[in-house]
Amino acid sequence: MNSQKEKSKAFTSIILAAGKGTRMASPLPKVLHPVAGQPMILNVIEACRSAGAHEIRVVCGHGLTLVKNVIESSDVKVFVQAQQLGTADAVKSAHIDSLEGIVMILNGDHPLITAQDLLPFVEEFEKQNLDLAVVTCKLKNPKEFGRIVRYHGQLAAIVEAKDASADTLKINEVNTGIYIAKAETLKEYLPQIKNLNSKGEFYLTDILGLALTNRDKVGALVGHSRVAFGVNTQAELSQATQFVFKRKVKSLQEKGVIVIDPKSTYIEESVQVGPGSVIYPGVFIKGRTQIGSFTVLEPQVFILDSIIGDSVQIRAGSYIEKSEVSSKCWVGPYARLRPNTHLGEEAHVGNFVELKKVKFGKRSKAGHLTYLGDAEVGEDVNIGCGTITCNYAVDKKKYKTLIGNRVFVGSDTQFVAPLQVGDDAVIGSGSTITKDVPAKALAVARGKQVIKENYVKAQPPTDKED
């Protein structure tokens, strides 16, 4: 990738993201709708960045504050299109007078674009020494796309579908909405574009006719059909998400990951999975999650922003969020690891166990029906069924429970924090522990059992029906 960047000059990207997206029927700005877990405009920004864009300018309008909060960074600058006056006006809103070199214009609602798509366009633009280029592709069903008209093989015009004749509509080469131009070309022709159309808008497609009339060097760069895929409806949003999930699964399979049913597996692009790992249907993996090798994720597992080691078994229905699971651990079924939880190697967290902000030592076990919060648990500890840490006090503060190594905790124990239990201690079942327990001690805190014999008096016999 780096060598490809070095071959091409750095370029500026202008991403158009000012539209309302009324067909989405949603109050959320269109470009912020998520594709495979990430706002679609971030997919476009990342593609431009990875392709070598030294500056990224995003033209916003509808939902300005929300969009700005999501995208603005050191290399992403936000510009405002005050009124929806068409694509040419949107490009002008990016302060074209300050542009230099090569400029790539693309839409913020085309989330399937990758850096591998964009790099060849820039390289070919340079190779042919073009002044202006439009990226095209061929579609089986061009629908409402503008048609590319050629004369003797050379680009002659872009005809919008609504203005096209029956013969022109038969053309399957279309305008993807991606343009590459020299900055000087934009500065010269954008001010000349008129709004003499039914909508009274300034169309970027008109720049092509101006450049051709002036005998500038204009070309059509043919790309993959996915670069033309824009999201305008909720149905198209789903299609884009499915495509990205499918693409991710395919890339993992090529690296040795075993995915049993790709159609029902949902892995975001930022996720890493090691070879030899097995992923069952219904698994959803999000964010910056890293999963090691030979790990098994059973059905309906959900993982977010977590690190999972090698040879781990995450059993069905478990939910892991912003946690770390070391190698050879066994989690679930139906376990929940909440943020800031760390499981040491070979730890076992079983069914209906919930951990929050817990450091859980090597080879320690909490088999079932347990809640541990704000706690540190040593190595080789056995936590009995029904154990809880009472970490949230009446003063609305949270306190820690510290449990040493090789501690045995009987079932149905409550630890009232702040509390410390020493190494090798034993906690009797049914205890409510409110005081520190020394190492190797037995702690029992429960009511005395009382037995009263003959407590239930004999009842007189009842009449029986004949």
JOWO-V622469 format. One record per residue. SS is DSSP state (~ for helix, > for strand, _ for the rest). Layout:
ss->SS
ss->SS
This chain:
ss->_
ss->~
ss->~
ss->~
ss->~
ss->~
ss->~
ss->_
ss->_
ss->_
ss->>
ss->>
ss->>
ss->>
ss->>
ss->>
ss->>
ss->_
ss->_
ss->_
ss->_
ss->~
ss->~
ss->~
ss->_
ss->_
ss->_
ss->_
ss->_
ss->~
ss->~
ss->~
ss->_
ss->>
ss->>
ss->_
ss->_
ss->>
ss->>
ss->~
ss->~
ss->~
ss->~
ss->~
ss->~
ss->~
ss->~
ss->~
ss->~
ss->~
ss->~
ss->_
ss->>
ss->>
ss->>
ss->>
ss->>
ss->>
ss->>
ss->>
ss->_
ss->_
ss->_
ss->~
ss->~
ss->~
ss->~
ss->~
ss->~
ss->~
ss->~
ss->_
ss->>
ss->_
ss->_
ss->>
ss->>
ss->>
ss->>
ss->>
ss->_
ss->_
ss->_
ss->_
ss->_
ss->_
ss->~
ss->~
ss->~
ss->~
ss->~
ss->~
ss->_
ss->_
ss->_
ss->~
ss->~
ss->~
ss->_
ss->_
ss->_
ss->>
ss->>
ss->>
ss->>
ss->>
ss->>
ss->_
ss->_
ss->_
ss->_
ss->_
ss->_
ss->_
ss->~
ss->~
ss->~
ss->~
ss->~
ss->~
ss->~
ss->~
ss->~
ss->~
ss->~
ss->~
ss->~
ss->_
ss->_
ss->_
ss->_
ss->>
ss->>
ss->>
ss->>
ss->>
ss->>
ss->>
ss->_
ss->_
ss->_
ss->_
ss->_
ss->_
ss->_
ss->_
ss->>
ss->>
ss->>
ss->>
ss->>
ss->_
ss->_
ss->>
ss->>
ss->>
ss->>
ss->>
ss->>
ss->_
ss->~
ss->~
ss->~
ss->_
ss->_
ss->~
ss->~
ss->~
ss->~
ss->_
ss->_
ss->_
ss->>
ss->>
ss->>
ss->>
ss->>
ss->>
ss->>
ss->>
ss->>
ss->>
ss->~
ss->~
ss->~
ss->~
ss->~
ss->~
ss->~
ss->~
ss->~
ss->~
ss->_
ss->_
ss->_
ss->_
ss->_
ss->_
ss->_
ss->_
ss->_
ss->_
ss->_
ss->_
ss->_
ss->~
ss->~
ss->~
ss->~
ss->~
ss->~
ss->~
ss->~
ss->_
ss->_
ss->_
ss->_
ss->>
ss->>
ss->>
ss->>
ss->>
ss->_
ss->_
ss->~
ss->~
ss->~
ss->~
ss->_
ss->_
ss->_
ss->_
ss->_
ss->~
ss->~
ss->~
ss->~
ss->~
ss->~
ss->~
ss->~
ss->~
ss->~
ss->~
ss->~
ss->~
ss->~
ss->~
ss->~
ss->~
ss->~
ss->~
ss->~
ss->~
ss->_
ss->_
ss->_
ss->>
ss->>
ss->_
ss->_
ss->~
ss->~
ss->~
ss->_
ss->>
ss->>
ss->_
ss->_
ss->_
ss->_
ss->>
ss->>
ss->_
ss->_
ss->_
ss->_
ss->>
ss->>
ss->_
ss->_
ss->_
ss->_
ss->>
ss->>
ss->>
ss->_
ss->_
ss->_
ss->>
ss->>
ss->_
ss->_
ss->_
ss->_
ss->>
ss->>
ss->_
ss->_
ss->_
ss->_
ss->>
ss->>
ss->>
ss->_
ss->_
ss->>
ss->>
ss->_
ss->_
ss->_
ss->_
ss->>
ss->>
ss->_
ss->_
ss->_
ss->_
ss->>
ss->>
ss->>
ss->_
ss->_
ss->>
ss->>
ss->_
ss->_
ss->_
ss->_
ss->>
ss->>
ss->_
ss->_
ss->_
ss->_
ss->>
ss->>
ss->_
ss->_
ss->_
ss->_
ss->>
ss->>
ss->_
ss->_
ss->_
ss->_
ss->>
ss->>
ss->>
ss->>
ss->>
ss->>
ss->>
ss->>
ss->>
ss->>
ss->>
ss->>
ss->>
ss->_
ss->_
ss->_
ss->_
ss->>
ss->>
ss->>
ss->>
ss->>
ss->>
ss->>
ss->>
ss->>
ss->>
ss->>
ss->>
ss->>
ss->_
ss->_
ss->_
ss->_
ss->>
ss->>
ss->_
ss->_
ss->_
ss->_
ss->>
ss->>
ss->>
ss->_
ss->>
ss->_
ss->_
ss->_
ss->_
ss->_
ss->>
ss->_
ss->_
ss->>
ss->>
ss->>
ss->_
ss->_
ss->_
ss->_
ss->>
ss->>
ss->_
ss->_
ss->_
ss->_
ss->>
ss->>
ss->>
ss->_
ss->_
ss->>
ss->>
ss->>
ss->_
ss->_
ss->_
ss->_
ss->>
ss->>
ss->_
ss->_
ss->_
ss->_
ss->>
ss->>
ss->_
ss->_
ss->_
ss->>
ss->_
ss->_
ss->_
ss->_
ss->>
ss->>
ss->_
ss->_
ss->_
ss->_
ss->_
ss->_
ss->_
ss->_
ss->_
ss->_
ss->_
ss->_
ss->_
ss->_
ss->_
ss->_
ss->_
ss->_
ss->_
ss->_
ss->_
ss->_
ss->_
